[in-house]
Amino acid sequence: MVVTNICAGCHGSGALNSPKIGDAGAWAPRIGQGFDTLVKNAINGIRSMPPRGGGADLTDKEVARAVAFLANKAGGKFTEPPLDK
């Protein structure tokens, strides 16, 4: 899973001031920006986060699914894009 293999490297511990998985207070302002903005920032990188969280081979859909998962763990209500078949 992308979150376990890539995202948790920083979001698991809060490294480089990243919002920790499940930390509603830290994620709330980000969730408030909306899903599309969160995905755009995750794809392009923001502050200390590299593009695609450092997973250069991740597809846009994989990044979007990870964003939805992480945000929803902190109270977001985003729908994960479906898996490609």
C-alpha positions as CSV (number, residue, x, y, z in Angstrom):
1,M,0.0,0.0,0.0
2,V,1.2,3.5,-0.9
3,V,0.5,5.0,2.5
4,T,2.4,2.2,4.3
5,N,5.4,2.2,1.9
6,I,5.7,5.9,1.1
7,C,3.6,8.3,3.1
8,A,4.1,6.8,6.5
9,G,7.8,7.5,6.3
10,C,7.0,11.1,7.3
11,H,3.3,11.2,8.1
12,G,3.7,8.3,10.6
13,S,6.1,10.3,12.8
14,G,5.4,13.9,11.8
15,A,8.9,14.2,10.3
16,L,9.6,17.6,8.7
17,N,6.5,19.1,10.3
18,S,4.2,16.8,8.2
19,P,0.7,16.2,9.7
20,K,0.7,12.8,11.5
21,I,-1.7,10.2,10.3
22,G,-5.0,10.6,12.3
23,D,-4.1,14.0,13.8
24,A,-7.4,15.8,13.1
25,G,-6.1,19.2,14.4
26,A,-3.1,19.1,12.0
27,W,-5.1,17.9,9.1
28,A,-8.2,20.2,9.5
29,P,-6.7,23.2,7.7
30,R,-5.5,21.0,4.9
31,I,-8.8,19.2,4.5
32,G,-10.4,22.6,4.4
33,Q,-8.5,23.4,1.3
34,G,-10.4,20.7,-0.5
35,F,-9.5,17.4,-2.1
36,D,-8.2,18.8,-5.4
37,T,-5.8,21.2,-3.7
38,L,-4.5,18.4,-1.5
39,V,-3.9,16.1,-4.4
40,K,-2.3,18.9,-6.5
41,N,0.1,19.6,-3.6
42,A,0.9,15.9,-3.1
43,I,1.6,15.5,-6.8
44,N,3.8,18.6,-7.1
45,G,5.3,18.6,-3.7
46,I,4.9,21.3,-1.0
47,R,7.2,22.7,1.6
48,S,9.5,19.8,2.6
49,M,7.4,17.2,0.9
50,P,8.9,16.1,-2.5
51,P,6.7,15.5,-5.5
52,R,4.6,12.4,-5.0
53,G,6.0,12.1,-1.5
54,G,9.2,10.8,-3.0
55,G,7.5,8.0,-4.9
56,A,8.4,9.2,-8.4
57,D,6.8,6.2,-10.0
58,L,3.3,6.7,-8.4
59,T,0.5,7.5,-10.7
60,D,-1.8,10.5,-10.1
61,K,-4.6,8.1,-9.1
62,E,-2.3,6.4,-6.6
63,V,-1.4,9.7,-5.0
64,A,-5.1,10.8,-5.0
65,R,-6.1,7.5,-3.2
66,A,-3.4,8.0,-0.6
67,V,-4.5,11.6,0.0
68,A,-8.1,10.5,0.5
69,F,-7.0,7.8,2.9
70,L,-4.8,10.1,5.0
71,A,-7.3,12.9,5.1
72,N,-10.1,10.6,6.0
73,K,-8.1,9.1,8.9
74,A,-8.2,12.7,10.3
75,G,-11.9,13.4,9.7
76,G,-12.1,14.1,6.0
77,K,-15.0,12.8,4.0
78,F,-13.3,12.4,0.6
79,T,-14.1,9.5,-1.8
80,E,-11.1,7.5,-2.8
81,P,-10.8,7.3,-6.6
82,P,-11.6,3.7,-7.7
83,L,-8.7,1.3,-8.5
84,D,-7.9,0.7,-12.1
85,K,-8.9,-2.7,-13.3
